[in-house]
């Protein structure tokens, strides 16, 4: 593939992710319900994710799956029937998991059930109350100030009854049954960056990786926050022991620089792989230590599992101005940033797939690379074969004593893993390296 063709292919992937976000944006999602199922159905048109249902009342470690919630309609209307707030205009207008209600209420009482963002008077906040029996409306500060009558008619037409929590997974078998887990949250309504960008990236990774020959097996998980990963872990405790590396994808479409939150282990191979990709990208980035708050990584990294799973994102949740509001719309993400995030994920996967440990077959002094075509003909200048990366070759040869992996070499040299991997392949081809006995990765 030419450079131009490769760029076009990447651009089309970014646009495809953006279009998936655009398609899923209007769907009313919550912790449970038909919106989650519809989201999975649409993603499954692209990649055949398998749906799993967990019944209401099921114990999931210290949690219990709640009643299923489905929202049909909601509004606040004046006494003439004019709708001041209408669910049809935004799924954020109702607090998630609100109890159903239809009544006439005083403006003073209504305000006690109204949530706004005073610092952003045009925005609607995103709020939920999954485990408390309450109801509420989310509206802009301007809409709240427009409530000038003494009474209003309100309606939240929702069902709250036994049903299921729904999640989906897709598996790709590799050469080994050791797995890489890639997970995204699917319960946030009308949140393009904080919700849908991670889903779109995981779906695209699944679509791309299913076409490759892979060393590891891959498991892709789309689930509602907290209870989704917990439900999967509860159903797959034995399988969870196969997970060697993993990433939670969230907030990958905005304009922020790449940010990585390490796994609880802190120095797992996934942590080192991401750090090398970001450090050698030449772009602004940040690597943060693990903290026991955030997203679904909290469940995967809980002490009973302690899986090597980090979070690779752009602006972290809560650290971009549109977070948890109606401003996290299609303008908050772009095809270009989605592409860039996807390429970072692919680069990390290439590190994990390509990491290996070798033994130098000519360890006493440097082997003569020139007669093997691995060194420039004229020394002391830049002339020679530009396809030969002498610096990478010499680093790999020097550190390949059977104890250092290629990732070790990349870290110590400060070179991109891709350069180290390419150099190792050239040295293997010329029989200067062999796999270290009894060592994998």
N, C-alpha and C positions, 0 to 999 in steps of 0.2 A: 504494500500500500504506500502510495506517495505521501509526502508531508501534507500536501493540499487535501488529498483524500482523507487522511487521518484526521485533519482538523475539521473537515466537513462532517465526518462520522461523529466526532465528539460533539460538535455543535448540535447535530440532530438529536443526540442523546439528551443534552441539556434542554432542548426544546420539547422533547417527548416527556421529560419529567415535569416541565412547567405545564404542559397540556393536561397531564394526569391530575396535577394539583387543581387546575382550573375546572376539570370535570367533577372532582370530588368535593370541591369547596361548598356547594349549596346543600349538601346532604346533612341532615340533623343527626349528629353523632352524640353519644353519651357513653357512660360506663357499660351499659347494656343496650339492647334494643335493635329494632329493624334498621336503624341508620348504620350501625356497625356491620350488620349482615350485607346491606346494600353496598357498602364500601368494599367489603371483601369480594363480593360478586364481581364488581367492576374491575378490581385489580386482577382477579382470576381469569379475566378475558385475555390478559397479557401473559400471566404466569399461573400455572395450575395450583394455586394454594389450596390446601385441604382445610376445611372448616371443622372446628371442634366446639361443642356446646357443653357448658358446665351448669348443672341445674341449680336453681335457687335453693338455698339452704345447705349447699355442699360446704363442708368445712375445708378450708384451705389454710393449713397451719393455724395461726391464731385468728384468722379471718373467716367470715361466712359470706358466701355469695348472696347478695341482696336480691330483692324482687327486681324483675325486669321493668324498665321504665320506657314508655313510648309517648312522645309528645305529638299531638295531632294539630292543635291550634292554640293560640293564646292572644289576648288583646286587652288593652285598656281603652275604654270608650267614654266619651262624655255623654250626657243625658240625651243628647240629640242623635246619638248613634255614631258619631264620628270617632274613628279609631285614632287615638293619640299615639299608641304603641301597638305594633302589629307584628306578630311572629313571621308573617310572610315577607317582611322586609329584612329581618335578620334572625337567625336561630339563636343569637346571643341574648335576645330580649327576655328569656326566661332563665332563672337560676336552675342549673342542671339538677334533676331529680326533685323538682318542686312537686308538692302534693297537689292534686286537682282541686280546683275551686271555681265557683261561678256565683257571684253575688254583687250587690251594690255596697259600696264602702265609702267612708269619708276620705277626703283628700289627706287629712292628717294621718289616718291609719294607713293609707296607701303609701305614704312617704316612709313609714317605718318598715315597709317591705320593698323599698326601692334602693337600688345600688347604682351609683354613678362614679365618674372619675372627675371630680371638681377641677383638677389641674389640667384636664383635657376635655373641655365642655362639649365638644362635638363627637366624642368617642363613646361607644357602648362597652362596658366592661364584660369580661368573661368570668362568671362565678358558678360554683357548684356547691351542693350540699348532699353528698351521696349517703351519708349515714345519720342524718338528722331529719326528723319530720318537720318540714317547714315549706314555705312557698315564697317566691319573690320574683320581681321583675328587674331586669337590667336595662337602663335607658341612659341616654345622654343627659348631661347636666342641663342642656337647653330644653330637652323634653320635660324634665322635672320642673323647671321654672314655668313651663307653659301650663301646668296644672292649676288653673285659676278658678275652677268651679269648686263647690263644697263637696260634691259627691261624684263618684265615677262607677261605671259598671266594669267589672273585671272578669276575665275568664282564663283559666289554664285547663285546657282539655287534654288530660294526660291519663294514661293507665299505669298503675303501679301494682303489679300482681306477679305471682310465681311465673317464672320463665327460665331464661338462661343467660349466662355470660358467654360471649362468643370470641374465640381467637382463631388465628389461622397460621399454618406453617407450611413450608415447602422445603424439601430435602433434595440435595444433590449428592450422589454417592461418588466418593473419590477413590484413590488407590488404597487408602486406609480408612478405618472407621473412626479415627480421631476427627473431631469436628471443630469447625469455626462457626460461631453463632453470630448472626447479624439481626438485631432487633429494633423495632420501631413501634411507637405508640399510635393508636388509631382512634382514640376516644374524643379528641378535642374537636368541637364544631367550629367552623369558620375561623380557623387558625392556620394560616398558610405556612409560616415558618416554624412555629412552635409545634405544629402537629403534622401537616401534610408533607412537608419537605423531607422529613426522615422516612416516611412511608414510601414516597416516590423514589428516593435513593435506594432503599432496600429492594424495592420491586425491580429497579433497573439493574442492580447488581445481580439479582437472581436471574434476570433475563440474559445478561451477558455471560455469567459464569457457567450457566448450563450448556454453553457452546464450547467450553474448554475442557481439556484433559487436566484433571486436578489431582494433586497429591492428597489434600485433605478432603473430607466430606464437609458439606456446608448445610447449615440449618438456618432458615430465614423465618423469623417470628414477627407477626403483626398482631398486637394485642392491646386491650385497654390498659391504662396505666395502673401500676401496682398489682391489682388483682389478676391481670392477664399473665404477667411473668410468674406470679405466685402459683396460679392455676397450672401453668405449664410445668413448673418445677415439681409441684405436687404429683403430677401425673407421670413425670419422667425423671424421678430421682436417680435411677440406675443409669439412664442415658446421659444425665447431666455430667457424670464422671468422665465421659468421653470428650467433653469440651476442653480444648487446649488453648483457644484464643477466642476473643469476641469483642464486638463493638455495639454500643447503642447509638443509633443515628437519630439526631434531633437538631433542629435549628441549623440546617445546612444550606439554606437558600438565601440568607440575607447578605448584606454588604460587609459584615464584620470579618476580621481576620480569623484564620483557623485557630481553634482552641482545643486542647486535649486534656481531659480529666483522667488521670491514671486509675488503674484498677486498685483494689484494696491491697494487693500484693506489692504494688509500687514499682517493682523491677521485673515484672513478667516479660516474656518475649514480646507480647503485644505492646506493652508500654515502650519498650526499646525500639520496636519496629516503627511505631508512630513517631517517636521522637527523632529517629534518623530521617524519616521522610520529610518531616517539617523542618528540621535543622538544615537540611541540604536543599530545600526548595528555593532558597533565596528570597523568601517572602516573610512578611511579618507573621508571627504566630506566638502562641503562649502554651506552655505545658504546666498543668496544675496538679497538685497532689490530690489524692482521694480524700473526700469528706463524706460522712454518712448522711448527707441530704442531697436531694436532686431528683433524678428520674428513676427509671427502672433498673439502673445499675445498682441501686440500693438493695434490691432483692437478690440479684445475681451475686453480689459481693457480700451478702450477709454472712456472718461467721460460720453458719452451718453448711454453706456451699463454698464461699471464698473463691469464686470462679475468676479467672483472669480476663475480666471484661471491663473495658474503659469506655469513655464517651468521646467521640470525635465530632466536633460541631464547629460552627462559626461563632456568632455571638451567643454566649451561654443564656439559658432561660433566665428571664428577669433582668438581663443586662442590655436589652435593646428597647428603645422607647415605645415600640408598638406592642410589646409583650402583653398577652392576656387582655386584648381589647379588639375592637372592630378594626383598628388600624393594621392589625396583622392580617392584611388582605393580600390580594395578588400583587399589589405594588411593593410589598415587603420582600418579595423574592424575585429572582431573575434567572433566566436560563443560563446565563454566563456563570453565576455563582454556583448554581446547581451542578453545572459541568465541572467546575473547579473542585468542588467537594467530592464529586464522583471520582475524579482522577486521583485525588489524595487517597481515597479508600482503595482504589485499584492498586496504587503504588504500595500501600501497606500490605495488601493481599499478595502482591508479587514478592515482597520481602518474606512473608511467612511461607509462601510456596517454595521460594528459592533458597531458603536458608539451609546450609549443609556444613559439614565439617570434613576437611580434607587433610591428607598427609602428603607433604612435599616429597617427591621421589628423587630429588637431587639436592639434599639439604646441606651438603658441605660446600659452602660458598654459593654464590649465585650461579645458576646454570647459564650457559651462553644463549641468550635469547635471540641474538642477531641471526645466527645460522638457522634459526627456526622461523624467521620472519616476524619475530615479536619485539624487535627493537629497531629504531630508526637507523638508516644506513650511515648518515653523517651525524656525528655527535657534536654537542656544544651549541646546537641551535634548535630551531623548531621544525626543520625539514624532516621529511620522512612520512611514514604511513600514519595518516591522521586517525585511522580506525584502531590503532594500537594505543592503549592507555598504559604507558609504561609505569606511571606512578601506582596505578591500581595493581598491575601485575606484580610489582616488587613487594607491595604490601601483602598481597595474598601469599606469595611465595615465602616471605619471611615469617608470617604468623601461622602458616598451615603446618603445625606440628602435631596435629591430631587432637589438640585440646581446644583450639579456638574455632568457633563457627564463623561463617562469612559475616554474620551480623556483628560478631566481636571485632572482626577486621574493619568493618565499616565504621563502627563506633570509635575505635582507636585511631584510625586514619583520618576521620572526619570527612570521608568521601561518601557520596551517595551509594546506597546499597546496589543500585542498578549497575554502577561502574564496577563494583567488586564482583558481582555475580557474573557479569560479562567476562571479566578478566579470568575468573575461575574456570569458566567454560572453555576459554581459549587454552588455558594451561592443561585442562583435562584432555582436550583434543590432541595436544602435543605430548601427552603422557608424562607430564611433569607433576600432575596431581592425581591422587586416587582417593576414593572414599576412605575415611578413617575407619579402621575395623571396629565394629560394634557400636558406632556412633551414628545417631540420626538427628538431623537438625543442628 
